[in-house]
Amino acid sequence: MFGLLVAGRLVQTDVTQVSENQFLFNIPDADDINHLVIFLTGQIPFPDGLGAAVYFSFPNPQGQSWSLLGHITNTKPSAIFKITNIKKGSINENPFAATMPHVSHMAQVGISVEPLTQLAQQTPEAGTNVSKVDSFVEFSQKMLENFFNYATSFAVTQSQMTANPSEAYVTLNVVQNWFQNFQRRLQQNPYFWRG
C-alpha cells in the first residue's frame, strides 16, 4: 500500500506491518539523506475517513525519538518531507559527536493509519514539510551561489591577464550584475523564467 523514495536510491516498498494500523520502513545509511517521499502505491486506497500520519526517527544517544512529518490521504496520496533539521538535532544532542568516528545510522519512517479528524489536529515538526516552490527556490539559490563562486574563483586583474586573441573574456561585474538581478527576480516570482 505504501512506498518510500529517498533521492538517489531505488523505491522501497518493503514496509513492515508492526500492528493493525502501524507500518515501518527502515532506511539504511541515512546519514546523507535530506528529503524523502512517502506515497500510496495506488493498489489499495485508505478506507473512508482514514489517512496516515508519517513519522521519522533518526538515532541519537538518548534513544529513539519520533518526529511527526505530516500526513498522506486518498486526496493527497504523496508528500515530500525535509528531514535535515531533525537529523541535525539528533546529532547535536550528542556531546561527543565531534570526537566520535563516523558511524552509519539506520533511520526509520513510521506510518500510522488514523481517522482524518485526528490527523487534522496534529501539528508536524517545524520545517519538515516542503512545498515545490520552497524546494525550487532553495535549489535555484544554491545553484546560483555555486555558479557565482565558481566563476569568481577564476577572476584575475587586467595586469595578470595574458592576451590571447582566440579567447573571449567576460568582466566580473557582468557576472555580479547577472547574479544580483537573478536573485531579485527569483524572490519576486520563483517562476519568472517560464515567461
NULO-919548 format. One record per residue (C-alpha): x, y, z; chain; residue in three letters. Coordinates in nm, 3 decimals, always signed. Layout:
// residues N
<rec><xx>X</xx><yy>Y</yy><zz>Z</zz><kette>A</kette><rest>ALA</rest></rec>
...
This chain:
// residues 195
<rec><xx>+0.000</xx><yy>+0.000</yy><zz>+0.000</zz><kette>A</kette><rest>MET</rest></rec>
<rec><xx>+0.290</xx><yy>+0.240</yy><zz>+0.082</zz><kette>A</kette><rest>PHE</rest></rec>
<rec><xx>+0.611</xx><yy>+0.337</yy><zz>-0.095</zz><kette>A</kette><rest>GLY</rest></rec>
<rec><xx>+0.917</xx><yy>+0.531</yy><zz>+0.018</zz><kette>A</kette><rest>LEU</rest></rec>
<rec><xx>+1.157</xx><yy>+0.720</yy><zz>-0.208</zz><kette>A</kette><rest>LEU</rest></rec>
<rec><xx>+1.492</xx><yy>+0.859</yy><zz>-0.098</zz><kette>A</kette><rest>VAL</rest></rec>
<rec><xx>+1.674</xx><yy>+1.065</yy><zz>-0.363</zz><kette>A</kette><rest>ALA</rest></rec>
<rec><xx>+1.939</xx><yy>+0.863</yy><zz>-0.545</zz><kette>A</kette><rest>GLY</rest></rec>
<rec><xx>+1.800</xx><yy>+0.529</yy><zz>-0.430</zz><kette>A</kette><rest>ARG</rest></rec>
<rec><xx>+1.552</xx><yy>+0.273</yy><zz>-0.557</zz><kette>A</kette><rest>LEU</rest></rec>
<rec><xx>+1.191</xx><yy>+0.294</yy><zz>-0.442</zz><kette>A</kette><rest>VAL</rest></rec>
<rec><xx>+1.127</xx><yy>+0.098</yy><zz>-0.123</zz><kette>A</kette><rest>GLN</rest></rec>
<rec><xx>+0.804</xx><yy>-0.098</yy><zz>-0.087</zz><kette>A</kette><rest>THR</rest></rec>
<rec><xx>+0.935</xx><yy>-0.334</yy><zz>+0.182</zz><kette>A</kette><rest>ASP</rest></rec>
<rec><xx>+0.719</xx><yy>-0.188</yy><zz>+0.457</zz><kette>A</kette><rest>VAL</rest></rec>
<rec><xx>+0.675</xx><yy>-0.399</yy><zz>+0.772</zz><kette>A</kette><rest>THR</rest></rec>
<rec><xx>+0.338</xx><yy>-0.407</yy><zz>+0.946</zz><kette>A</kette><rest>GLN</rest></rec>
<rec><xx>+0.409</xx><yy>-0.375</yy><zz>+1.320</zz><kette>A</kette><rest>VAL</rest></rec>
<rec><xx>+0.048</xx><yy>-0.353</yy><zz>+1.442</zz><kette>A</kette><rest>SER</rest></rec>
<rec><xx>-0.303</xx><yy>-0.343</yy><zz>+1.300</zz><kette>A</kette><rest>GLU</rest></rec>
<rec><xx>-0.266</xx><yy>+0.023</yy><zz>+1.193</zz><kette>A</kette><rest>ASN</rest></rec>
<rec><xx>+0.111</xx><yy>+0.089</yy><zz>+1.205</zz><kette>A</kette><rest>GLN</rest></rec>
<rec><xx>+0.379</xx><yy>+0.028</yy><zz>+0.943</zz><kette>A</kette><rest>PHE</rest></rec>
<rec><xx>+0.756</xx><yy>+0.075</yy><zz>+0.940</zz><kette>A</kette><rest>LEU</rest></rec>
<rec><xx>+1.025</xx><yy>+0.141</yy><zz>+0.678</zz><kette>A</kette><rest>PHE</rest></rec>
<rec><xx>+1.397</xx><yy>+0.103</yy><zz>+0.760</zz><kette>A</kette><rest>ASN</rest></rec>
<rec><xx>+1.638</xx><yy>+0.338</yy><zz>+0.581</zz><kette>A</kette><rest>ILE</rest></rec>
<rec><xx>+1.998</xx><yy>+0.211</yy><zz>+0.599</zz><kette>A</kette><rest>PRO</rest></rec>
<rec><xx>+2.290</xx><yy>+0.455</yy><zz>+0.573</zz><kette>A</kette><rest>ASP</rest></rec>
<rec><xx>+2.064</xx><yy>+0.754</yy><zz>+0.637</zz><kette>A</kette><rest>ALA</rest></rec>
<rec><xx>+2.342</xx><yy>+0.999</yy><zz>+0.727</zz><kette>A</kette><rest>ASP</rest></rec>
<rec><xx>+2.343</xx><yy>+1.180</yy><zz>+0.392</zz><kette>A</kette><rest>ASP</rest></rec>
<rec><xx>+1.972</xx><yy>+1.196</yy><zz>+0.310</zz><kette>A</kette><rest>ILE</rest></rec>
<rec><xx>+1.791</xx><yy>+1.531</yy><zz>+0.327</zz><kette>A</kette><rest>ASN</rest></rec>
<rec><xx>+1.448</xx><yy>+1.462</yy><zz>+0.179</zz><kette>A</kette><rest>HIS</rest></rec>
<rec><xx>+1.217</xx><yy>+1.166</yy><zz>+0.149</zz><kette>A</kette><rest>LEU</rest></rec>
<rec><xx>+0.888</xx><yy>+1.097</yy><zz>-0.025</zz><kette>A</kette><rest>VAL</rest></rec>
<rec><xx>+0.609</xx><yy>+0.880</yy><zz>+0.114</zz><kette>A</kette><rest>ILE</rest></rec>
<rec><xx>+0.331</xx><yy>+0.776</yy><zz>-0.122</zz><kette>A</kette><rest>PHE</rest></rec>
<rec><xx>+0.039</xx><yy>+0.543</yy><zz>-0.173</zz><kette>A</kette><rest>LEU</rest></rec>
<rec><xx>+0.117</xx><yy>+0.285</yy><zz>-0.440</zz><kette>A</kette><rest>THR</rest></rec>
<rec><xx>-0.239</xx><yy>+0.300</yy><zz>-0.574</zz><kette>A</kette><rest>GLY</rest></rec>
<rec><xx>-0.308</xx><yy>-0.068</yy><zz>-0.516</zz><kette>A</kette><rest>GLN</rest></rec>
<rec><xx>-0.523</xx><yy>-0.013</yy><zz>-0.205</zz><kette>A</kette><rest>ILE</rest></rec>
<rec><xx>-0.681</xx><yy>+0.320</yy><zz>-0.104</zz><kette>A</kette><rest>PRO</rest></rec>
<rec><xx>-0.745</xx><yy>+0.418</yy><zz>+0.257</zz><kette>A</kette><rest>PHE</rest></rec>
<rec><xx>-1.089</xx><yy>+0.318</yy><zz>+0.386</zz><kette>A</kette><rest>PRO</rest></rec>
<rec><xx>-1.332</xx><yy>+0.613</yy><zz>+0.404</zz><kette>A</kette><rest>ASP</rest></rec>
<rec><xx>-1.250</xx><yy>+0.855</yy><zz>+0.684</zz><kette>A</kette><rest>GLY</rest></rec>
<rec><xx>-0.890</xx><yy>+0.734</yy><zz>+0.729</zz><kette>A</kette><rest>LEU</rest></rec>
<rec><xx>-0.547</xx><yy>+0.866</yy><zz>+0.635</zz><kette>A</kette><rest>GLY</rest></rec>
<rec><xx>-0.194</xx><yy>+0.823</yy><zz>+0.769</zz><kette>A</kette><rest>ALA</rest></rec>
<rec><xx>+0.040</xx><yy>+1.022</yy><zz>+0.989</zz><kette>A</kette><rest>ALA</rest></rec>
<rec><xx>+0.405</xx><yy>+0.995</yy><zz>+0.878</zz><kette>A</kette><rest>VAL</rest></rec>
<rec><xx>+0.679</xx><yy>+0.991</yy><zz>+1.142</zz><kette>A</kette><rest>TYR</rest></rec>
<rec><xx>+1.061</xx><yy>+0.993</yy><zz>+1.118</zz><kette>A</kette><rest>PHE</rest></rec>
<rec><xx>+1.318</xx><yy>+0.858</yy><zz>+1.363</zz><kette>A</kette><rest>SER</rest></rec>
<rec><xx>+1.694</xx><yy>+0.912</yy><zz>+1.347</zz><kette>A</kette><rest>PHE</rest></rec>
<rec><xx>+1.912</xx><yy>+0.752</yy><zz>+1.618</zz><kette>A</kette><rest>PRO</rest></rec>
<rec><xx>+2.056</xx><yy>+0.966</yy><zz>+1.895</zz><kette>A</kette><rest>ASN</rest></rec>
<rec><xx>+2.245</xx><yy>+0.890</yy><zz>+2.219</zz><kette>A</kette><rest>PRO</rest></rec>
<rec><xx>+1.930</xx><yy>+0.932</yy><zz>+2.431</zz><kette>A</kette><rest>GLN</rest></rec>
<rec><xx>+1.749</xx><yy>+0.657</yy><zz>+2.241</zz><kette>A</kette><rest>GLY</rest></rec>
<rec><xx>+1.486</xx><yy>+0.653</yy><zz>+1.972</zz><kette>A</kette><rest>GLN</rest></rec>
<rec><xx>+1.254</xx><yy>+0.952</yy><zz>+1.935</zz><kette>A</kette><rest>SER</rest></rec>
<rec><xx>+0.991</xx><yy>+1.013</yy><zz>+1.668</zz><kette>A</kette><rest>TRP</rest></rec>
<rec><xx>+0.902</xx><yy>+1.337</yy><zz>+1.488</zz><kette>A</kette><rest>SER</rest></rec>
<rec><xx>+0.575</xx><yy>+1.390</yy><zz>+1.305</zz><kette>A</kette><rest>LEU</rest></rec>
<rec><xx>+0.649</xx><yy>+1.488</yy><zz>+0.943</zz><kette>A</kette><rest>LEU</rest></rec>
<rec><xx>+0.295</xx><yy>+1.524</yy><zz>+0.809</zz><kette>A</kette><rest>GLY</rest></rec>
<rec><xx>+0.012</xx><yy>+1.324</yy><zz>+0.653</zz><kette>A</kette><rest>HIS</rest></rec>
<rec><xx>-0.099</xx><yy>+1.141</yy><zz>+0.342</zz><kette>A</kette><rest>ILE</rest></rec>
<rec><xx>-0.460</xx><yy>+1.069</yy><zz>+0.245</zz><kette>A</kette><rest>THR</rest></rec>
<rec><xx>-0.656</xx><yy>+0.948</yy><zz>-0.057</zz><kette>A</kette><rest>ASN</rest></rec>
<rec><xx>-0.685</xx><yy>+1.311</yy><zz>-0.172</zz><kette>A</kette><rest>THR</rest></rec>
<rec><xx>-0.313</xx><yy>+1.378</yy><zz>-0.101</zz><kette>A</kette><rest>LYS</rest></rec>
<rec><xx>-0.152</xx><yy>+1.042</yy><zz>-0.184</zz><kette>A</kette><rest>PRO</rest></rec>
<rec><xx>+0.211</xx><yy>+1.159</yy><zz>-0.164</zz><kette>A</kette><rest>SER</rest></rec>
<rec><xx>+0.424</xx><yy>+1.408</yy><zz>+0.027</zz><kette>A</kette><rest>ALA</rest></rec>
<rec><xx>+0.786</xx><yy>+1.529</yy><zz>+0.021</zz><kette>A</kette><rest>ILE</rest></rec>
<rec><xx>+0.947</xx><yy>+1.587</yy><zz>+0.359</zz><kette>A</kette><rest>PHE</rest></rec>
<rec><xx>+1.266</xx><yy>+1.768</yy><zz>+0.454</zz><kette>A</kette><rest>LYS</rest></rec>
<rec><xx>+1.441</xx><yy>+1.583</yy><zz>+0.735</zz><kette>A</kette><rest>ILE</rest></rec>
<rec><xx>+1.776</xx><yy>+1.764</yy><zz>+0.753</zz><kette>A</kette><rest>THR</rest></rec>
<rec><xx>+1.684</xx><yy>+1.966</yy><zz>+1.064</zz><kette>A</kette><rest>ASN</rest></rec>
<rec><xx>+1.556</xx><yy>+1.660</yy><zz>+1.250</zz><kette>A</kette><rest>ILE</rest></rec>
<rec><xx>+1.881</xx><yy>+1.473</yy><zz>+1.187</zz><kette>A</kette><rest>LYS</rest></rec>
<rec><xx>+2.091</xx><yy>+1.774</yy><zz>+1.292</zz><kette>A</kette><rest>LYS</rest></rec>
<rec><xx>+1.903</xx><yy>+1.789</yy><zz>+1.622</zz><kette>A</kette><rest>GLY</rest></rec>
<rec><xx>+1.972</xx><yy>+1.422</yy><zz>+1.689</zz><kette>A</kette><rest>SER</rest></rec>
<rec><xx>+2.343</xx><yy>+1.460</yy><zz>+1.613</zz><kette>A</kette><rest>ILE</rest></rec>
<rec><xx>+2.387</xx><yy>+1.788</yy><zz>+1.805</zz><kette>A</kette><rest>ASN</rest></rec>
<rec><xx>+2.240</xx><yy>+1.633</yy><zz>+2.121</zz><kette>A</kette><rest>GLU</rest></rec>
<rec><xx>+2.545</xx><yy>+1.407</yy><zz>+2.146</zz><kette>A</kette><rest>ASN</rest></rec>
<rec><xx>+2.820</xx><yy>+1.594</yy><zz>+2.335</zz><kette>A</kette><rest>PRO</rest></rec>
<rec><xx>+3.082</xx><yy>+1.357</yy><zz>+2.191</zz><kette>A</kette><rest>PHE</rest></rec>
<rec><xx>+2.966</xx><yy>+1.379</yy><zz>+1.827</zz><kette>A</kette><rest>ALA</rest></rec>
<rec><xx>+3.274</xx><yy>+1.576</yy><zz>+1.718</zz><kette>A</kette><rest>ALA</rest></rec>
<rec><xx>+3.517</xx><yy>+1.326</yy><zz>+1.871</zz><kette>A</kette><rest>THR</rest></rec>
<rec><xx>+3.344</xx><yy>+1.005</yy><zz>+1.767</zz><kette>A</kette><rest>MET</rest></rec>
<rec><xx>+3.435</xx><yy>+0.822</yy><zz>+1.445</zz><kette>A</kette><rest>PRO</rest></rec>
<rec><xx>+3.176</xx><yy>+0.829</yy><zz>+1.166</zz><kette>A</kette><rest>HIS</rest></rec>
<rec><xx>+2.905</xx><yy>+0.572</yy><zz>+1.226</zz><kette>A</kette><rest>VAL</rest></rec>
<rec><xx>+2.639</xx><yy>+0.489</yy><zz>+0.969</zz><kette>A</kette><rest>SER</rest></rec>
<rec><xx>+2.285</xx><yy>+0.524</yy><zz>+1.102</zz><kette>A</kette><rest>HIS</rest></rec>
<rec><xx>+1.963</xx><yy>+0.335</yy><zz>+1.034</zz><kette>A</kette><rest>MET</rest></rec>
<rec><xx>+1.669</xx><yy>+0.575</yy><zz>+1.021</zz><kette>A</kette><rest>ALA</rest></rec>
<rec><xx>+1.306</xx><yy>+0.469</yy><zz>+1.028</zz><kette>A</kette><rest>GLN</rest></rec>
<rec><xx>+0.983</xx><yy>+0.601</yy><zz>+0.884</zz><kette>A</kette><rest>VAL</rest></rec>
<rec><xx>+0.666</xx><yy>+0.511</yy><zz>+1.072</zz><kette>A</kette><rest>GLY</rest></rec>
<rec><xx>+0.319</xx><yy>+0.527</yy><zz>+0.920</zz><kette>A</kette><rest>ILE</rest></rec>
<rec><xx>+0.018</xx><yy>+0.527</yy><zz>+1.148</zz><kette>A</kette><rest>SER</rest></rec>
<rec><xx>-0.329</xx><yy>+0.488</yy><zz>+0.991</zz><kette>A</kette><rest>VAL</rest></rec>
<rec><xx>-0.569</xx><yy>+0.713</yy><zz>+1.181</zz><kette>A</kette><rest>GLU</rest></rec>
<rec><xx>-0.905</xx><yy>+0.888</yy><zz>+1.141</zz><kette>A</kette><rest>PRO</rest></rec>
<rec><xx>-0.889</xx><yy>+1.207</yy><zz>+0.930</zz><kette>A</kette><rest>LEU</rest></rec>
<rec><xx>-1.037</xx><yy>+1.407</yy><zz>+1.219</zz><kette>A</kette><rest>THR</rest></rec>
<rec><xx>-0.745</xx><yy>+1.302</yy><zz>+1.438</zz><kette>A</kette><rest>GLN</rest></rec>
<rec><xx>-0.489</xx><yy>+1.381</yy><zz>+1.165</zz><kette>A</kette><rest>LEU</rest></rec>
<rec><xx>-0.631</xx><yy>+1.732</yy><zz>+1.125</zz><kette>A</kette><rest>ALA</rest></rec>
<rec><xx>-0.550</xx><yy>+1.805</yy><zz>+1.492</zz><kette>A</kette><rest>GLN</rest></rec>
<rec><xx>-0.183</xx><yy>+1.703</yy><zz>+1.467</zz><kette>A</kette><rest>GLN</rest></rec>
<rec><xx>+0.096</xx><yy>+1.955</yy><zz>+1.403</zz><kette>A</kette><rest>THR</rest></rec>
<rec><xx>+0.403</xx><yy>+1.839</yy><zz>+1.207</zz><kette>A</kette><rest>PRO</rest></rec>
<rec><xx>+0.755</xx><yy>+1.913</yy><zz>+1.330</zz><kette>A</kette><rest>GLU</rest></rec>
<rec><xx>+0.859</xx><yy>+2.267</yy><zz>+1.229</zz><kette>A</kette><rest>ALA</rest></rec>
<rec><xx>+1.039</xx><yy>+2.291</yy><zz>+0.895</zz><kette>A</kette><rest>GLY</rest></rec>
<rec><xx>+0.977</xx><yy>+1.934</yy><zz>+0.780</zz><kette>A</kette><rest>THR</rest></rec>
<rec><xx>+0.712</xx><yy>+1.970</yy><zz>+0.510</zz><kette>A</kette><rest>ASN</rest></rec>
<rec><xx>+0.848</xx><yy>+2.101</yy><zz>+0.182</zz><kette>A</kette><rest>VAL</rest></rec>
<rec><xx>+0.642</xx><yy>+2.266</yy><zz>-0.089</zz><kette>A</kette><rest>SER</rest></rec>
<rec><xx>+0.751</xx><yy>+2.264</yy><zz>-0.453</zz><kette>A</kette><rest>LYS</rest></rec>
<rec><xx>+0.814</xx><yy>+2.641</yy><zz>-0.452</zz><kette>A</kette><rest>VAL</rest></rec>
<rec><xx>+1.034</xx><yy>+2.628</yy><zz>-0.142</zz><kette>A</kette><rest>ASP</rest></rec>
<rec><xx>+1.250</xx><yy>+2.344</yy><zz>-0.272</zz><kette>A</kette><rest>SER</rest></rec>
<rec><xx>+1.272</xx><yy>+2.503</yy><zz>-0.618</zz><kette>A</kette><rest>PHE</rest></rec>
<rec><xx>+1.375</xx><yy>+2.841</yy><zz>-0.474</zz><kette>A</kette><rest>VAL</rest></rec>
<rec><xx>+1.628</xx><yy>+2.674</yy><zz>-0.245</zz><kette>A</kette><rest>GLU</rest></rec>
<rec><xx>+1.775</xx><yy>+2.474</yy><zz>-0.536</zz><kette>A</kette><rest>PHE</rest></rec>
<rec><xx>+1.791</xx><yy>+2.783</yy><zz>-0.759</zz><kette>A</kette><rest>SER</rest></rec>
<rec><xx>+1.965</xx><yy>+2.989</yy><zz>-0.492</zz><kette>A</kette><rest>GLN</rest></rec>
<rec><xx>+2.221</xx><yy>+2.716</yy><zz>-0.425</zz><kette>A</kette><rest>LYS</rest></rec>
<rec><xx>+2.281</xx><yy>+2.673</yy><zz>-0.798</zz><kette>A</kette><rest>MET</rest></rec>
<rec><xx>+2.332</xx><yy>+3.049</yy><zz>-0.841</zz><kette>A</kette><rest>LEU</rest></rec>
<rec><xx>+2.571</xx><yy>+3.067</yy><zz>-0.548</zz><kette>A</kette><rest>GLU</rest></rec>
<rec><xx>+2.766</xx><yy>+2.770</yy><zz>-0.682</zz><kette>A</kette><rest>ASN</rest></rec>
<rec><xx>+2.796</xx><yy>+2.924</yy><zz>-1.030</zz><kette>A</kette><rest>PHE</rest></rec>
<rec><xx>+2.890</xx><yy>+3.264</yy><zz>-0.889</zz><kette>A</kette><rest>PHE</rest></rec>
<rec><xx>+3.158</xx><yy>+3.115</yy><zz>-0.660</zz><kette>A</kette><rest>ASN</rest></rec>
<rec><xx>+3.295</xx><yy>+2.903</yy><zz>-0.944</zz><kette>A</kette><rest>TYR</rest></rec>
<rec><xx>+3.308</xx><yy>+3.192</yy><zz>-1.193</zz><kette>A</kette><rest>ALA</rest></rec>
<rec><xx>+3.464</xx><yy>+3.436</yy><zz>-0.945</zz><kette>A</kette><rest>THR</rest></rec>
<rec><xx>+3.732</xx><yy>+3.183</yy><zz>-0.847</zz><kette>A</kette><rest>SER</rest></rec>
<rec><xx>+3.890</xx><yy>+3.248</yy><zz>-1.191</zz><kette>A</kette><rest>PHE</rest></rec>
<rec><xx>+3.894</xx><yy>+3.627</yy><zz>-1.151</zz><kette>A</kette><rest>ALA</rest></rec>
<rec><xx>+4.225</xx><yy>+3.797</yy><zz>-1.233</zz><kette>A</kette><rest>VAL</rest></rec>
<rec><xx>+4.323</xx><yy>+4.159</yy><zz>-1.262</zz><kette>A</kette><rest>THR</rest></rec>
<rec><xx>+4.395</xx><yy>+4.311</yy><zz>-1.602</zz><kette>A</kette><rest>GLN</rest></rec>
<rec><xx>+4.768</xx><yy>+4.314</yy><zz>-1.524</zz><kette>A</kette><rest>SER</rest></rec>
<rec><xx>+4.758</xx><yy>+3.938</yy><zz>-1.454</zz><kette>A</kette><rest>GLN</rest></rec>
<rec><xx>+4.591</xx><yy>+3.855</yy><zz>-1.785</zz><kette>A</kette><rest>MET</rest></rec>
<rec><xx>+4.782</xx><yy>+3.703</yy><zz>-2.073</zz><kette>A</kette><rest>THR</rest></rec>
<rec><xx>+4.644</xx><yy>+3.828</yy><zz>-2.403</zz><kette>A</kette><rest>ALA</rest></rec>
<rec><xx>+4.503</xx><yy>+3.553</yy><zz>-2.623</zz><kette>A</kette><rest>ASN</rest></rec>
<rec><xx>+4.311</xx><yy>+3.670</yy><zz>-2.931</zz><kette>A</kette><rest>PRO</rest></rec>
<rec><xx>+4.127</xx><yy>+3.336</yy><zz>-2.966</zz><kette>A</kette><rest>SER</rest></rec>
<rec><xx>+3.961</xx><yy>+3.358</yy><zz>-2.618</zz><kette>A</kette><rest>GLU</rest></rec>
<rec><xx>+3.659</xx><yy>+3.566</yy><zz>-2.516</zz><kette>A</kette><rest>ALA</rest></rec>
<rec><xx>+3.652</xx><yy>+3.736</yy><zz>-2.175</zz><kette>A</kette><rest>TYR</rest></rec>
<rec><xx>+3.366</xx><yy>+3.846</yy><zz>-1.952</zz><kette>A</kette><rest>VAL</rest></rec>
<rec><xx>+3.429</xx><yy>+4.103</yy><zz>-1.683</zz><kette>A</kette><rest>THR</rest></rec>
<rec><xx>+3.345</xx><yy>+4.010</yy><zz>-1.325</zz><kette>A</kette><rest>LEU</rest></rec>
<rec><xx>+3.099</xx><yy>+4.297</yy><zz>-1.284</zz><kette>A</kette><rest>ASN</rest></rec>
<rec><xx>+2.881</xx><yy>+4.145</yy><zz>-1.563</zz><kette>A</kette><rest>VAL</rest></rec>
<rec><xx>+2.859</xx><yy>+3.818</yy><zz>-1.369</zz><kette>A</kette><rest>VAL</rest></rec>
<rec><xx>+2.789</xx><yy>+4.006</yy><zz>-1.042</zz><kette>A</kette><rest>GLN</rest></rec>
<rec><xx>+2.509</xx><yy>+4.211</yy><zz>-1.204</zz><kette>A</kette><rest>ASN</rest></rec>
<rec><xx>+2.350</xx><yy>+3.898</yy><zz>-1.354</zz><kette>A</kette><rest>TRP</rest></rec>
<rec><xx>+2.370</xx><yy>+3.718</yy><zz>-1.017</zz><kette>A</kette><rest>PHE</rest></rec>
<rec><xx>+2.204</xx><yy>+4.008</yy><zz>-0.829</zz><kette>A</kette><rest>GLN</rest></rec>
<rec><xx>+1.931</xx><yy>+4.051</yy><zz>-1.092</zz><kette>A</kette><rest>ASN</rest></rec>
<rec><xx>+1.853</xx><yy>+3.680</yy><zz>-1.099</zz><kette>A</kette><rest>PHE</rest></rec>
<rec><xx>+1.829</xx><yy>+3.666</yy><zz>-0.717</zz><kette>A</kette><rest>GLN</rest></rec>
<rec><xx>+1.597</xx><yy>+3.969</yy><zz>-0.710</zz><kette>A</kette><rest>ARG</rest></rec>
<rec><xx>+1.370</xx><yy>+3.826</yy><zz>-0.981</zz><kette>A</kette><rest>ARG</rest></rec>
<rec><xx>+1.363</xx><yy>+3.485</yy><zz>-0.812</zz><kette>A</kette><rest>LEU</rest></rec>
<rec><xx>+1.247</xx><yy>+3.642</yy><zz>-0.484</zz><kette>A</kette><rest>GLN</rest></rec>
<rec><xx>+0.972</xx><yy>+3.837</yy><zz>-0.662</zz><kette>A</kette><rest>GLN</rest></rec>
<rec><xx>+0.846</xx><yy>+3.540</yy><zz>-0.864</zz><kette>A</kette><rest>ASN</rest></rec>
<rec><xx>+1.007</xx><yy>+3.191</yy><zz>-0.843</zz><kette>A</kette><rest>PRO</rest></rec>
<rec><xx>+0.865</xx><yy>+3.105</yy><zz>-1.188</zz><kette>A</kette><rest>TYR</rest></rec>
<rec><xx>+0.971</xx><yy>+3.419</yy><zz>-1.378</zz><kette>A</kette><rest>PHE</rest></rec>
<rec><xx>+1.193</xx><yy>+3.207</yy><zz>-1.605</zz><kette>A</kette><rest>TRP</rest></rec>
<rec><xx>+0.884</xx><yy>+3.042</yy><zz>-1.760</zz><kette>A</kette><rest>ARG</rest></rec>
<rec><xx>+0.770</xx><yy>+3.364</yy><zz>-1.931</zz><kette>A</kette><rest>GLY</rest></rec>
